[in-house]
Amino acid sequence: MNRRIDAWLILAAALLIVFGMVMVYSASAVVALEYHGDEAHYLVRQLIAVTAQRVPLRLSQRRCGEIGGRGRRRCVQDAEG
């Protein structure tokens, strides 16, 4: 099985995440400053969410890392018996 990481896919995903964070900051800085006294309030919350989403992703990759026959993940086949 080819376990090579696709660098272009990782780069594209990282750029989309960074672009989204910039958009969150630019759209909410004034409102966050007015209501929370910190212009980066929503940006920090977004950073926490992005970081927190990595944990279940890494756990699922560790448990279901290999792809079995017919493109189905091994953990799905194990659950079905």
C-alpha atoms as a printed R data frame, in Angstrom:
   type eleno elety resid chain resno       x      y      z
1  ATOM     1    CA   MET     A     1   0.000  0.000  0.000
2  ATOM     2    CA   ASN     A     2   1.326  3.425 -0.910
3  ATOM     3    CA   ARG     A     3   1.460  5.516  2.303
4  ATOM     4    CA   ARG     A     4   2.980  8.607  0.688
5  ATOM     5    CA   ILE     A     5   1.633 11.944  1.875
6  ATOM     6    CA   ASP     A     6   0.300 14.234 -0.828
7  ATOM     7    CA   ALA     A     7   2.090 17.524 -0.126
8  ATOM     8    CA   TRP     A     8  -0.151 19.529 -2.462
9  ATOM     9    CA   LEU     A     9  -3.262 18.356 -0.644
10 ATOM    10    CA   ILE     A    10  -1.761 19.247  2.742
11 ATOM    11    CA   LEU     A    11  -0.719 22.656  1.408
12 ATOM    12    CA   ALA     A    12  -4.175 23.340 -0.049
13 ATOM    13    CA   ALA     A    13  -5.884 22.391  3.228
14 ATOM    14    CA   ALA     A    14  -3.496 24.532  5.264
15 ATOM    15    CA   LEU     A    15  -4.041 27.517  2.973
16 ATOM    16    CA   LEU     A    16  -7.815 27.141  3.243
17 ATOM    17    CA   ILE     A    17  -7.584 27.029  7.034
18 ATOM    18    CA   VAL     A    18  -5.384 30.136  7.136
19 ATOM    19    CA   PHE     A    19  -7.641 31.956  4.663
20 ATOM    20    CA   GLY     A    20 -10.685 31.069  6.774
21 ATOM    21    CA   MET     A    21  -9.005 32.356  9.920
22 ATOM    22    CA   VAL     A    22  -8.161 35.655  8.201
23 ATOM    23    CA   MET     A    23 -11.789 35.964  7.082
24 ATOM    24    CA   VAL     A    24 -13.073 35.272 10.609
25 ATOM    25    CA   TYR     A    25 -10.769 37.933 12.010
26 ATOM    26    CA   SER     A    26 -11.546 40.555  9.392
27 ATOM    27    CA   ALA     A    27 -15.302 40.001  9.642
28 ATOM    28    CA   SER     A    28 -15.527 39.965 13.430
29 ATOM    29    CA   ALA     A    29 -12.751 42.202 14.812
30 ATOM    30    CA   VAL     A    30 -14.957 45.278 15.296
31 ATOM    31    CA   VAL     A    31 -17.826 43.334 16.862
32 ATOM    32    CA   ALA     A    32 -15.479 41.395 19.123
33 ATOM    33    CA   LEU     A    33 -13.812 44.606 20.296
34 ATOM    34    CA   GLU     A    34 -17.186 46.181 21.042
35 ATOM    35    CA   TYR     A    35 -18.724 43.231 22.902
36 ATOM    36    CA   HIS     A    36 -15.708 41.459 24.379
37 ATOM    37    CA   GLY     A    37 -13.010 44.137 24.564
38 ATOM    38    CA   ASP     A    38 -10.617 42.037 22.492
39 ATOM    39    CA   GLU     A    39 -10.533 42.160 18.710
40 ATOM    40    CA   ALA     A    40  -9.058 38.661 18.485
41 ATOM    41    CA   HIS     A    41 -11.784 37.014 20.608
42 ATOM    42    CA   TYR     A    42 -13.399 35.096 17.744
43 ATOM    43    CA   LEU     A    43 -10.046 34.361 16.124
44 ATOM    44    CA   VAL     A    44  -8.862 32.673 19.325
45 ATOM    45    CA   ARG     A    45 -12.080 30.653 19.498
46 ATOM    46    CA   GLN     A    46 -11.563 29.569 15.889
47 ATOM    47    CA   LEU     A    47  -7.963 28.549 16.643
48 ATOM    48    CA   ILE     A    48  -9.182 26.473 19.593
49 ATOM    49    CA   ALA     A    49 -11.796 24.787 17.387
50 ATOM    50    CA   VAL     A    50  -9.279 23.983 14.642
51 ATOM    51    CA   THR     A    51  -6.872 22.562 17.207
52 ATOM    52    CA   ALA     A    52  -9.586 20.557 18.985
53 ATOM    53    CA   GLN     A    53 -10.721 18.994 15.708
54 ATOM    54    CA   ARG     A    54  -7.255 17.547 15.177
55 ATOM    55    CA   VAL     A    55  -7.576 15.189 18.177
56 ATOM    56    CA   PRO     A    56 -10.474 13.021 16.908
57 ATOM    57    CA   LEU     A    57  -9.005 13.130 13.412
58 ATOM    58    CA   ARG     A    58  -5.676 11.727 14.627
59 ATOM    59    CA   LEU     A    59  -7.432  9.078 16.727
60 ATOM    60    CA   SER     A    60  -9.550  7.927 13.786
61 ATOM    61    CA   GLN     A    61  -6.499  7.827 11.523
62 ATOM    62    CA   ARG     A    62  -4.654  5.698 14.039
63 ATOM    63    CA   ARG     A    63  -7.585  3.271 14.416
64 ATOM    64    CA   CYS     A    64  -8.672  3.135 10.763
65 ATOM    65    CA   GLY     A    65  -5.419  3.845  8.997
66 ATOM    66    CA   GLU     A    66  -5.413  1.099  6.416
67 ATOM    67    CA   ILE     A    67  -7.905  0.741  3.615
68 ATOM    68    CA   GLY     A    68  -9.163 -2.765  3.072
69 ATOM    69    CA   GLY     A    69 -10.714 -4.432  0.050
70 ATOM    70    CA   ARG     A    70 -13.117 -2.536 -2.195
71 ATOM    71    CA   GLY     A    71 -11.970  0.813 -0.760
72 ATOM    72    CA   ARG     A    72 -13.578  0.286  2.640
73 ATOM    73    CA   ARG     A    73 -11.690  1.047  5.779
74 ATOM    74    CA   ARG     A    74 -10.456 -1.861  7.848
75 ATOM    75    CA   CYS     A    75 -12.292 -0.729 11.007
76 ATOM    76    CA   VAL     A    76 -15.646 -0.845  9.152
77 ATOM    77    CA   GLN     A    77 -14.915 -4.411  8.021
78 ATOM    78    CA   ASP     A    78 -13.908 -5.397 11.559
79 ATOM    79    CA   ALA     A    79 -17.166 -4.029 12.949
80 ATOM    80    CA   GLU     A    80 -19.228 -6.013 10.455
81 ATOM    81    CA   GLY     A    81 -17.394 -9.226 11.251
